[in-house]
Amino acid sequence: MRRGSLSAMAFAYGCCFLAFSPSSRSMEIETKVESLLAKFDGPDRPGACVAVIHDGTFAFKKGYGLAHLEEKVPVDESTNFRLASVTKQFTAMAILLLKEQGALEYDDPLSRFFPDFPEIGKRITVRHLLNHTSGLIDYENVMPQGLTEPLKDRDVLELLKSQHGTYFTPGTEYRYSNSGYALLALIVEKVSGKPFAAFLKKHIFSPLGMHDTVAYEKGRSTVLRRAYGYKETEAGVVFSDQSLTSSVLGDGGIYTSVMDYFKWDQALYTERLVSRKTLEEAFSPARLADDTLSPYGFGWRFEEKQGVHVIYHNGSTCGFSTAVRRVPERRLSVIVLSNNANGKAPTLADELLDWLLSQAGQDARGE
């Protein structure tokens, strides 16, 4: 199997499963999860929802703690959390859909979509934005002093227009960029003629039955069964739901639940949205100008863990911490969504995945 790519086996049902069936270990999984998430399960604590998916079904799903402390609303599997940067996989998919429709090409320059962008826009392509090799300045670092109104994707574009340089020559290095994904959302709008949130709903969320998932826009949309964000301070847990960057949609504005995310996760084993070839590209690392590979594809990161290829992403923003881990060759996924900024969802997801894989290894060896 080519590293960094989604093999044909990952699409085929029944090809390559875990040596054990997680569903037969549901109590063991619950015991492990509860040992990891004990601090989230309390009458006055922000919470988390954890899910393990194996072979097309939930091996485990459970909510812990509260989605809304002030109203004592508990977290459950239908609670919708802000995904933060886990949003990027959906933004990338919107671009993939437009590419398959022939509406754009990965090597189209920024200047095609934003003719008044600085000269560097002729050298930065859609591909560079997707795989974080554009070198664009981080918009968080050039936000004006005294800003009181939250930025939107369009505001990010205007900030970047005032920057006439990049961190490096486009295509030569990898540097994670929220700026690039804000611009991708605007490219979706420019090419499709639809607002970014509406495009996602029509072409991704609705076809997959993700009816509670939304790219949230204050005053224009509603998040049902919403988790509100909090953070832990020396003075205790405080409300921390939105920031000056929370209204930027392309890099982190989607809310969803583990129930809806399950539908997305399963669709990625199929060609329901885009072709296998296109998914192969999304799940392949970027090749830099010097022919080395970066750790990122189109909205996804990659790593090797206990001999298997893991496709993953983390999210972190005011009030939320999120993480997803997918092992396509085992048809295994771990999802951790938390409305606690100090929730350490990536660490929890890694520890749970490590344990699941080690348990599978023990079963395979008959231990």
KOLNUKE-110427 format. One record per residue (C-alpha): residue number from 1; residue in one letter; z, y, x. Coordinates in nm, 4 decimals. Layout:
# residues N
 resi resn       c3       c2       c1
  NUM    A        Z        Y        X
...
//
This chain:
# residues 367
 resi resn       c3       c2       c1
    1    M   0.0000   0.0000   0.0000
    2    R  -0.0928   0.3386   0.1424
    3    R   0.2209   0.5432   0.2062
    4    G   0.2578   0.8530  -0.0055
    5    S   0.0264   0.7252  -0.2756
    6    L   0.0752   0.5597  -0.6098
    7    S  -0.0705   0.2131  -0.5783
    8    A  -0.2673   0.0432  -0.8502
    9    M   0.0266  -0.1939  -0.8884
   10    A   0.2440   0.0908  -1.0085
   11    F   0.0223   0.1195  -1.3143
   12    A   0.0227  -0.2490  -1.3969
   13    Y   0.2888  -0.3878  -1.6258
   14    G   0.4753  -0.6855  -1.4867
   15    C   0.3607  -0.6472  -1.1272
   16    C   0.6585  -0.5714  -0.9113
   17    F   1.0058  -0.5512  -1.0609
   18    L   1.3540  -0.5347  -0.9241
   19    A   1.4886  -0.8704  -0.8211
   20    F   1.7571  -0.8232  -1.0894
   21    S   1.7411  -0.6846  -1.4407
   22    P   1.9500  -0.3656  -1.4614
   23    S   1.9958  -0.4253  -1.8343
   24    S   2.1959  -0.7368  -1.7507
   25    R   2.4210  -0.5218  -1.5342
   26    S   2.4775  -0.2370  -1.7785
   27    M   2.8556  -0.2622  -1.7495
   28    E   2.8358  -0.2635  -1.3698
   29    I   2.6066   0.0389  -1.3767
   30    E   2.8435   0.2201  -1.6110
   31    T   3.1389   0.1453  -1.3848
   32    K   2.9464   0.2778  -1.0845
   33    V   2.8276   0.5902  -1.2675
   34    E   3.1758   0.6679  -1.3950
   35    S   3.3170   0.6374  -1.0449
   36    L   3.0611   0.8954  -0.9316
   37    L   3.0981   1.1273  -1.2306
   38    A   3.4695   1.1159  -1.3044
   39    K   3.5054   1.4919  -1.2588
   40    F   3.2464   1.5600  -1.5291
   41    D   3.4231   1.3681  -1.8027
   42    G   3.6956   1.5915  -1.9396
   43    P   3.7890   1.8017  -2.2415
   44    D   3.7217   2.1306  -2.0630
   45    R   3.4568   2.0454  -1.8063
   46    P   3.0833   2.1161  -1.7901
   47    G   2.9056   1.7861  -1.7877
   48    A   2.6128   1.5710  -1.6930
   49    C   2.3830   1.3123  -1.8418
   50    V   2.2785   1.0126  -1.6364
   51    A   2.0034   0.7629  -1.7081
   52    V   1.8636   0.4582  -1.5334
   53    I   1.5195   0.3442  -1.6461
   54    H   1.3818   0.0045  -1.5547
   55    D   1.0679  -0.1709  -1.6687
   56    G   1.0012   0.0674  -1.9571
   57    T   1.3509   0.0725  -2.1083
   58    F   1.6840   0.2416  -2.0533
   59    A   1.9102   0.0205  -1.8474
   60    F   2.1768   0.2878  -1.8872
   61    K   2.2140   0.6333  -2.0423
   62    K   2.5289   0.8300  -2.1109
   63    G   2.6582   1.1851  -2.1323
   64    Y   2.9768   1.3165  -1.9747
   65    G   3.1737   1.6359  -2.0274
   66    L   3.0679   1.9332  -2.2369
   67    A   2.7330   2.1016  -2.3005
   68    H   2.9101   2.4128  -2.4317
   69    L   3.2706   2.4642  -2.3227
   70    E   3.3499   2.7436  -2.5643
   71    E   3.2390   2.5410  -2.8677
   72    K   3.3523   2.2023  -2.7302
   73    V   3.0067   2.0450  -2.7722
   74    P   2.9859   1.7145  -2.5816
   75    V   2.6912   1.6134  -2.3652
   76    D   2.4846   1.3203  -2.4878
   77    E   2.1445   1.1724  -2.4093
   78    S   1.9722   1.4279  -2.6358
   79    T   2.1299   1.7317  -2.4678
   80    N   1.8660   1.9615  -2.3171
   81    F   1.9340   2.0900  -1.9665
   82    R   1.7472   2.3496  -1.7671
   83    L   1.5505   2.1476  -1.5129
   84    A   1.5273   2.4230  -1.2505
   85    S   1.2809   2.3062  -0.9824
   86    V   1.2241   1.9675  -1.1464
   87    T   1.0003   2.1903  -1.3641
   88    K   0.7469   2.1987  -1.0803
   89    Q   0.6099   1.8516  -1.1605
   90    F   0.5102   1.9783  -1.5065
   91    T   0.3550   2.2970  -1.3678
   92    A   0.1553   2.0828  -1.1265
   93    M   0.0424   1.8558  -1.4108
   94    A  -0.0913   2.1574  -1.6003
   95    I  -0.3091   2.2353  -1.2985
   96    L  -0.4204   1.8709  -1.2729
   97    L  -0.5271   1.8767  -1.6363
   98    L  -0.7349   2.1899  -1.5812
   99    K  -0.8876   2.0360  -1.2698
  100    E  -0.9977   1.7292  -1.4660
  101    Q  -1.1430   1.9567  -1.7328
  102    G  -1.3544   2.1241  -1.4641
  103    A  -1.1856   2.4595  -1.5232
  104    L  -1.0765   2.4998  -1.1605
  105    E  -1.0858   2.3314  -0.8207
  106    Y  -0.7989   2.2745  -0.5812
  107    D  -0.9792   2.4742  -0.3146
  108    D  -1.0345   2.7798  -0.5345
  109    P  -0.8805   3.0851  -0.3627
  110    L  -0.6221   3.3135  -0.5212
  111    S  -0.8818   3.5893  -0.5207
  112    R  -1.0758   3.4008  -0.7899
  113    F  -0.7874   3.4425  -1.0335
  114    F  -0.6341   3.7676  -0.9042
  115    P  -0.9171   3.9823  -0.7597
  116    D  -0.6770   4.2634  -0.6676
  117    F  -0.4517   4.0353  -0.4616
  118    P  -0.4240   4.1385  -0.0936
  119    E  -0.6863   4.0118   0.1514
  120    I  -0.4785   3.7020   0.2320
  121    G  -0.5548   3.5832  -0.1210
  122    K  -0.9003   3.4806  -0.0017
  123    R  -0.7412   3.2234   0.2298
  124    I  -0.4722   3.0834  -0.0007
  125    T  -0.5943   2.8117  -0.2359
  126    V  -0.4611   2.6358  -0.5438
  127    R  -0.3972   2.3336  -0.3225
  128    H  -0.1812   2.5436  -0.0901
  129    L   0.0254   2.6583  -0.3879
  130    L   0.0686   2.3033  -0.5186
  131    N   0.1912   2.1560  -0.1907
  132    H   0.3874   2.4556  -0.0565
  133    T   0.1593   2.5284   0.2379
  134    S   0.0553   2.8811   0.1325
  135    G   0.3034   3.0734   0.3457
  136    L   0.3612   3.3192   0.0598
  137    I   0.6664   3.5404   0.0890
  138    D   0.9638   3.4207  -0.1199
  139    Y   0.9804   3.6534  -0.4159
  140    E   1.3603   3.6220  -0.4224
  141    N   1.3647   3.7987  -0.0852
  142    V   1.1660   4.1018  -0.2023
  143    M   1.3230   4.1654  -0.5411
  144    P   1.3997   4.5378  -0.5795
  145    Q   1.7559   4.6563  -0.5385
  146    G   1.9360   4.7389  -0.8617
  147    L   1.7170   4.5097  -1.0727
  148    T   1.8722   4.4643  -1.4183
  149    E   1.5982   4.2920  -1.6201
  150    P   1.5097   3.9284  -1.5412
  151    L   1.1808   3.8772  -1.3611
  152    K   0.8928   3.6921  -1.5248
  153    D   0.5998   3.5177  -1.3583
  154    R   0.3853   3.8292  -1.3959
  155    D   0.6509   4.0339  -1.2146
  156    V   0.6416   3.7834  -0.9287
  157    L   0.2676   3.8434  -0.8958
  158    E   0.3208   4.2184  -0.8748
  159    L   0.5884   4.1763  -0.6081
  160    L   0.3576   3.9549  -0.4033
  161    K   0.0732   4.2032  -0.4299
  162    S   0.2873   4.4450  -0.2311
  163    Q   0.3176   4.1934   0.0537
  164    H   0.0233   4.1896   0.2915
  165    G   0.1283   3.9040   0.5140
  166    T   0.2484   3.5430   0.4958
  167    Y   0.5058   3.3395   0.6848
  168    F   0.2251   3.1464   0.8543
  169    T  -0.1484   3.0854   0.8333
  170    P  -0.2132   2.9096   0.5008
  171    G  -0.2470   2.5347   0.5408
  172    T  -0.0780   2.5115   0.8802
  173    E   0.2857   2.4557   0.7782
  174    Y   0.5054   2.3395   0.4916
  175    R   0.7582   2.5822   0.3443
  176    Y   0.8977   2.5338  -0.0041
  177    S   0.7815   2.8209  -0.2253
  178    N   0.8976   2.9258  -0.5694
  179    S   0.6451   3.2085  -0.5386
  180    G   0.3573   2.9617  -0.5331
  181    Y   0.4642   2.7899  -0.8545
  182    A   0.5069   3.1192  -1.0388
  183    L   0.1456   3.1960  -0.9474
  184    L   0.0359   2.8493  -1.0624
  185    A   0.1782   2.9223  -1.4081
  186    L  -0.0254   3.2436  -1.4181
  187    I  -0.3373   3.0551  -1.3081
  188    V  -0.2869   2.8166  -1.6004
  189    E  -0.2736   3.1172  -1.8326
  190    K  -0.5763   3.2830  -1.6726
  191    V  -0.7955   2.9737  -1.6861
  192    S  -0.6864   2.8322  -2.0222
  193    G  -0.6495   3.1605  -2.2090
  194    K  -0.3126   3.0383  -2.3415
  195    P   0.0438   3.1368  -2.2521
  196    F   0.1891   2.8932  -2.0010
  197    A   0.4615   2.7694  -2.2384
  198    A   0.2053   2.7113  -2.5143
  199    F  -0.0256   2.5216  -2.2777
  200    L   0.2559   2.2890  -2.1728
  201    K   0.3496   2.2233  -2.5332
  202    K  -0.0061   2.1530  -2.6488
  203    H  -0.1292   1.9485  -2.3532
  204    I   0.1823   1.7739  -2.2193
  205    F   0.4911   1.7867  -2.4384
  206    S   0.3337   1.7250  -2.7804
  207    P   0.0961   1.4447  -2.6716
  208    L   0.3899   1.2612  -2.5133
  209    G   0.6238   1.3164  -2.8080
  210    M   0.8545   1.5417  -2.6035
  211    H   0.9300   1.7490  -2.9103
  212    D   1.2569   1.9007  -2.7857
  213    T   1.1216   2.0013  -2.4441
  214    V   1.0378   2.3690  -2.3962
  215    A   0.9541   2.6235  -2.1297
  216    Y   1.2221   2.8599  -2.2529
  217    E   1.1453   3.2246  -2.3230
  218    K   1.4331   3.4306  -2.4559
  219    G   1.3464   3.5767  -2.7960
  220    R   1.0341   3.3597  -2.8283
  221    S   1.1596   3.0024  -2.8200
  222    T   1.4725   2.8015  -2.8924
  223    V   1.6357   2.5187  -2.7013
  224    L   1.7789   2.2649  -2.9431
  225    R   2.1005   2.0874  -2.8435
  226    R   2.1177   2.3170  -2.5441
  227    A   2.3455   2.2741  -2.2461
  228    Y   2.4770   2.6057  -2.1183
  229    G   2.5301   2.6565  -1.7478
  230    Y   2.8594   2.6935  -1.5633
  231    K   2.9876   2.7085  -1.2090
  232    E   3.3175   2.6325  -1.0436
  233    T   3.5030   2.9152  -0.8702
  234    E   3.8477   2.9588  -0.7206
  235    A   3.9487   3.1113  -1.0539
  236    G   3.8195   2.8092  -1.2455
  237    V   3.5034   2.7205  -1.4340
  238    V   3.3017   3.0265  -1.5450
  239    F   2.9946   3.0746  -1.7645
  240    S   2.6808   3.1063  -1.5476
  241    D   2.3804   3.0387  -1.7642
  242    Q   2.1085   3.2871  -1.6636
  243    S   2.0180   3.4972  -1.3613
  244    L   1.7573   3.7571  -1.2713
  245    T   1.5150   3.4745  -1.1816
  246    S   1.5820   3.2460  -1.4810
  247    S   1.2880   3.3810  -1.6837
  248    V   1.0285   3.2789  -1.4244
  249    L   0.8740   2.9737  -1.5914
  250    G   0.6442   2.8136  -1.3358
  251    D   0.9091   2.7374  -1.0764
  252    G   1.1996   2.6351  -1.2983
  253    G   1.1983   2.7328  -1.6657
  254    I   1.1753   2.4021  -1.8544
  255    Y   1.4584   2.2493  -2.0599
  256    T   1.4597   1.8801  -2.1473
  257    S   1.6855   1.5814  -2.2143
  258    V   1.6936   1.2348  -2.0610
  259    M   1.5464   1.1046  -2.3880
  260    D   1.2416   1.3299  -2.3568
  261    Y   1.2169   1.2865  -1.9808
  262    F   1.1911   0.9114  -2.0368
  263    K   0.8599   0.9718  -2.2185
  264    W   0.7274   1.1741  -1.9243
  265    D   0.8477   0.9154  -1.6739
  266    Q   0.6694   0.6356  -1.8563
  267    A   0.3486   0.8364  -1.8994
  268    L   0.3236   0.8639  -1.5213
  269    Y   0.2544   0.4884  -1.5073
  270    T  -0.0494   0.5396  -1.7298
  271    E  -0.3610   0.7535  -1.7632
  272    R  -0.2449   0.9229  -2.0823
  273    L  -0.2611   1.2680  -1.9255
  274    V  -0.4867   1.2398  -1.6210
  275    S  -0.6734   0.9685  -1.4360
  276    R  -0.5261   0.7282  -1.1838
  277    K  -0.7237   0.8997  -0.9091
  278    T  -0.5733   1.2367  -0.9970
  279    L  -0.2227   1.0908  -1.0004
  280    E  -0.2910   0.9369  -0.6595
  281    E  -0.3576   1.2883  -0.5307
  282    A  -0.0408   1.4265  -0.6872
  283    F   0.1672   1.1474  -0.5338
  284    S   0.0170   1.1854  -0.1840
  285    P   0.1613   1.4084   0.0909
  286    A  -0.0266   1.7174   0.1960
  287    R  -0.2266   1.6983   0.5163
  288    L  -0.1784   2.0046   0.7346
  289    A  -0.4380   2.1727   0.9524
  290    D  -0.3222   1.9764   1.2596
  291    D  -0.3681   1.6498   1.0627
  292    T   0.0050   1.5836   1.0245
  293    L   0.1527   1.5016   0.6838
  294    S   0.4071   1.7132   0.4979
  295    P   0.6798   1.5640   0.2736
  296    Y   0.5315   1.7101  -0.0459
  297    G   0.2412   1.6432  -0.2815
  298    F   0.1704   1.8205  -0.6104
  299    G   0.5151   1.8846  -0.7593
  300    W   0.6807   1.5860  -0.5903
  301    R   0.8659   1.5033  -0.2683
  302    F   0.8569   1.1652  -0.0906
  303    E   1.0879   0.9486   0.1165
  304    E   1.1457   0.5869   0.2155
  305    K   1.4720   0.4251   0.1055
  306    Q   1.5738   0.0656   0.1726
  307    G   1.2123  -0.0319   0.2301
  308    V   1.0681   0.1219  -0.0858
  309    H   0.8765   0.4427  -0.1496
  310    V   1.0701   0.7001  -0.3531
  311    I   0.9068   0.9909  -0.5367
  312    Y   1.1635   1.2546  -0.6205
  313    H   1.2621   1.6134  -0.6872
  314    N   1.5784   1.8204  -0.7116
  315    G   1.6595   2.1327  -0.9059
  316    S   1.9268   2.3956  -0.8509
  317    T   1.9845   2.7264  -1.0222
  318    C   2.2691   2.9284  -1.1674
  319    G   2.4662   2.6888  -1.3841
  320    F   2.2542   2.3754  -1.3353
  321    S   2.1960   2.0945  -1.0865
  322    T   1.9301   1.8288  -1.1517
  323    A   1.7666   1.5345  -0.9780
  324    V   1.5103   1.2642  -1.0532
  325    R   1.4290   0.9607  -0.8414
  326    R   1.1333   0.7295  -0.9131
  327    V   1.0487   0.3992  -0.7436
  328    P   0.7099   0.3156  -0.8994
  329    E   0.6695  -0.0197  -0.7270
  330    R   0.9968  -0.1305  -0.8903
  331    R   0.9420   0.0607  -1.2154
  332    L   1.2827   0.2131  -1.1597
  333    S   1.3965   0.5711  -1.2197
  334    V   1.7289   0.7530  -1.1932
  335    I   1.7862   1.0844  -1.3736
  336    V   2.0899   1.3115  -1.3321
  337    L   2.1027   1.6381  -1.5270
  338    S   2.4111   1.8600  -1.5001
  339    N   2.5112   2.1970  -1.6445
  340    N   2.7467   2.2527  -1.3517
  341    A   2.6018   2.4521  -1.0614
  342    N   2.8391   2.2562  -0.8367
  343    G   2.7361   1.9266  -0.9943
  344    K   2.5642   1.7860  -0.6830
  345    A   2.3097   1.5983  -0.8942
  346    P   2.0926   1.5069  -0.5902
  347    T   2.3863   1.3429  -0.4142
  348    L   2.4836   1.1540  -0.7281
  349    A   2.1254   1.0387  -0.7893
  350    D   2.0899   0.9199  -0.4286
  351    E   2.4183   0.7316  -0.4347
  352    L   2.3285   0.5621  -0.7618
  353    L   1.9788   0.4699  -0.6438
  354    D   2.1142   0.3388  -0.3121
  355    W   2.3588   0.1206  -0.5030
  356    L   2.0909  -0.0108  -0.7422
  357    L   1.8595  -0.0998  -0.4564
  358    S   2.1382  -0.2647  -0.2590
  359    Q   2.2375  -0.4693  -0.5628
  360    A   1.8757  -0.5797  -0.6017
  361    G   1.8708  -0.6790  -0.2365
  362    Q   2.1872  -0.8861  -0.2737
  363    D   2.0440  -1.0640  -0.5776
  364    A   1.7219  -1.1344  -0.3928
  365    R   1.9230  -1.2941  -0.1113
  366    G   2.1346  -1.4899  -0.3591
  367    E   2.4574  -1.3166  -0.2509
//
